[in-house]
Amino acid sequence: MSRVTLKSSTIFISVGNKTEVYRSVADVPPSLRKKLEQSTNGINSATILIADRKGKEEIVRAIRGLPSNLRSKLSTSLREDAARAVRIDLALRALAREENLEPTEDEIDEELTTTAESMNVSADLLRSNLRDTGRVVTFRSEVAKMKASRWLNENVTFIDPEGVEIDPSLLKAEEAVEPAESDDVDA
C-alpha cells in the first residue's frame, strides 16, 4: 500500500470573541497581520512547534546542542559530490595534458564568444573581466577540459554491464531521432 503525505498550513487567529481561519499568512488581512506580528514579537509570545516523529527527534537534538542528522547527511552528500567533481577535474586535466589537447588561441576566442553570448554580454567585456579578475588561466583550463571531454566521447568505446558495445549515437542527447517516412502518402 502506498503512503501519501499531505502538508498544509492552517492559521487560527482569535481576536476577542471572533476566530478566523486562514490558509497562509498572506491570506491574513494587512491590519490583522500587523497585530499578529506585534503580538508574536511581544513579551507574552511563545513558539509552538508541531512536528512528526523525525521532526521531534531533530528538535530534541537541537535543544541538546547535538548535531543534526539531516545536516550530517547533507554534509556527507556534499563531501562525496565534491570529491567526485575533483576526481573528474583532475582526470580531464591529465587527459588534456597527455593527449596534447591544450586549446589554441582561436579555440579560446571561439569559446569566449559562445560563453559571452550565453551571458548576454560582449566577448570584449567578458575577456576584460577575465583579465581583470585573474581568471584567464582558469578559463583556458576549462576550455582544455571541454576538449578532453569531447576527445573522450569521440575515442572511448562504451560497454554495457553484459560486455556489449553501446552504439555511440544512442548516447548523444542533441541528436533527435526522425520518424521513418511512410510510403503511403495522402494526396
C-alpha positions as MATLAB code, in Angstrom:
seq = 'MSRVTLKSSTIFISVGNKTEVYRSVADVPPSLRKKLEQSTNGINSATILIADRKGKEEIVRAIRGLPSNLRSKLSTSLREDAARAVRIDLALRALAREENLEPTEDEIDEELTTTAESMNVSADLLRSNLRDTGRVVTFRSEVAKMKASRWLNENVTFIDPEGVEIDPSLLKAEEAVEPAESDDVDA';
ca = [
       0.000    0.000    0.000;
       1.430    3.374   -0.944;
       1.739    6.140    1.588;
       0.703    9.705    0.849;
       1.850   12.683    2.876;
      -0.204   15.842    2.745;
       1.312   19.043    4.019;
      -0.871   22.035    4.687;
      -0.962   25.167    6.771;
      -3.855   26.370    8.861;
      -3.688   29.586   10.807;
      -6.285   30.283   13.500;
      -6.417   33.853   14.740;
      -8.696   34.775   17.609;
      -9.407   38.373   18.468;
     -11.950   38.955   21.200;
     -14.824   36.515   20.657;
     -14.103   36.066   16.963;
     -11.909   33.316   15.435;
     -10.846   33.353   11.791;
      -9.136   30.599    9.796;
      -6.555   31.319    7.062;
      -4.538   29.021    4.782;
      -1.392   31.183    4.850;
      -0.025   34.357    6.408;
      -0.503   36.050    3.011;
      -4.279   35.473    3.356;
      -4.426   37.377    6.646;
      -5.706   40.970    6.122;
      -2.905   43.554    6.480;
      -4.309   45.225    9.615;
      -4.742   41.867   11.366;
      -1.318   40.709   10.131;
       0.247   43.788   11.767;
      -1.469   42.951   15.073;
      -0.313   39.342   14.710;
       3.296   40.444   14.162;
       3.164   42.788   17.162;
       1.693   40.134   19.459;
       4.113   37.393   18.383;
       7.071   39.690   18.968;
       5.826   40.782   22.385;
       6.796   39.706   25.883;
       3.849   37.311   26.184;
       4.528   35.445   22.959;
       5.554   31.801   22.659;
       6.564   29.409   19.913;
       4.516   26.320   19.252;
       6.227   23.520   17.349;
       4.205   20.791   15.725;
       6.290   18.011   14.224;
       6.160   14.370   13.223;
       8.414   11.781   14.925;
      11.502   12.627   12.849;
      10.888   16.350   13.339;
      10.586   15.800   17.101;
      13.926   13.954   17.087;
      15.557   16.880   15.256;
      14.077   19.388   17.732;
      15.369   17.345   20.704;
      18.836   17.138   19.111;
      18.844   20.930   18.547;
      17.765   21.641   22.130;
      20.515   19.357   23.452;
      23.064   21.052   21.197;
      23.730   17.862   19.232;
      24.493   17.903   15.516;
      21.523   17.421   13.234;
      21.182   14.082   11.441;
      19.889   15.972    8.425;
      22.887   18.285    8.448;
      25.245   15.306    8.750;
      23.588   13.547    5.799;
      23.741   16.729    3.706;
      27.373   17.301    4.654;
      28.296   13.726    3.717;
      26.482   14.002    0.399;
      28.147   17.311   -0.449;
      31.576   15.935    0.502;
      31.080   12.893   -1.755;
      29.893   15.073   -4.657;
      32.867   17.411   -4.218;
      35.345   14.508   -4.146;
      33.823   13.081   -7.343;
      33.987   16.504   -9.053;
      37.653   16.875   -8.082;
      38.492   13.394   -9.462;
      36.758   14.224  -12.756;
      38.513   17.602  -12.949;
      41.936   16.041  -12.331;
      41.292   13.240  -14.839;
      40.257   15.693  -17.573;
      43.302   17.893  -16.887;
      45.606   14.863  -17.075;
      43.966   13.685  -20.301;
      44.282   17.142  -21.865;
      47.976   17.218  -20.969;
      48.652   13.624  -22.083;
      46.833   13.962  -25.429;
      48.172   17.484  -26.125;
      44.670   18.975  -26.066;
      45.721   22.421  -24.924;
      43.409   24.902  -26.673;
      44.626   27.211  -29.412;
      44.008   30.953  -29.208;
      41.282   30.558  -31.852;
      39.536   27.871  -29.775;
      39.732   30.067  -26.689;
      38.288   33.019  -28.617;
      35.512   30.821  -30.003;
      34.562   29.551  -26.547;
      34.845   33.038  -25.093;
      32.396   34.303  -27.737;
      29.989   31.417  -27.087;
      30.150   31.971  -23.335;
      29.680   35.726  -23.686;
      26.610   35.200  -25.896;
      25.076   32.841  -23.351;
      25.626   35.519  -20.686;
      24.237   38.318  -22.898;
      27.469   40.302  -22.705;
      30.041   41.191  -25.321;
      33.099   38.996  -25.822;
      35.303   42.034  -25.158;
      33.596   42.657  -21.821;
      33.998   39.010  -20.785;
      37.649   38.980  -21.914;
      38.292   42.171  -19.926;
      36.536   40.737  -16.865;
      38.584   37.521  -17.028;
      41.790   39.542  -17.318;
      40.843   41.973  -14.506;
      39.885   39.166  -12.105;
      42.908   37.000  -12.905;
      40.797   34.166  -14.337;
      42.323   33.896  -17.835;
      44.311   30.790  -16.853;
      41.198   29.248  -15.294;
      39.174   29.898  -18.461;
      41.939   28.366  -20.601;
      41.916   25.312  -18.317;
      38.132   24.985  -18.655;
      38.417   25.048  -22.451;
      41.106   22.344  -22.270;
      38.833   20.194  -20.095;
      35.997   20.667  -22.593;
      38.316   19.476  -25.360;
      39.297   16.470  -23.232;
      35.644   15.648  -22.655;
      34.946   15.812  -26.403;
      38.022   13.639  -27.047;
      36.668   11.031  -24.615;
      33.284   10.981  -26.345;
      34.948   10.511  -29.729;
      37.603    7.957  -28.717;
      36.148    5.801  -25.967;
      34.132    2.636  -26.546;
      31.214    2.322  -24.143;
      30.341   -1.156  -22.893;
      27.137   -2.167  -21.092;
      27.191   -4.384  -17.943;
      26.955   -7.526  -20.118;
      30.071   -6.534  -22.082;
      28.229   -5.494  -25.248;
      29.400   -2.362  -27.056;
      26.893    0.516  -26.927;
      26.158    2.369  -30.172;
      27.601    5.891  -29.615;
      24.688    7.514  -31.457;
      22.403    6.344  -28.654;
      24.416    8.420  -26.167;
      24.124   11.734  -27.993;
      21.307   13.738  -26.449;
      21.306   16.532  -29.015;
      20.502   14.232  -31.913;
      16.797   13.750  -32.452;
      15.533   10.526  -33.948;
      13.497   11.260  -37.074;
      10.426    9.118  -37.617;
      10.613    6.885  -40.686;
       8.666    8.183  -43.659;
       5.804    6.078  -44.859;
       5.257    5.094  -48.474;
       1.543    5.790  -48.011;
       1.021    9.466  -48.754;
      -2.408   11.029  -48.805;
      -2.809   13.387  -51.734;
];
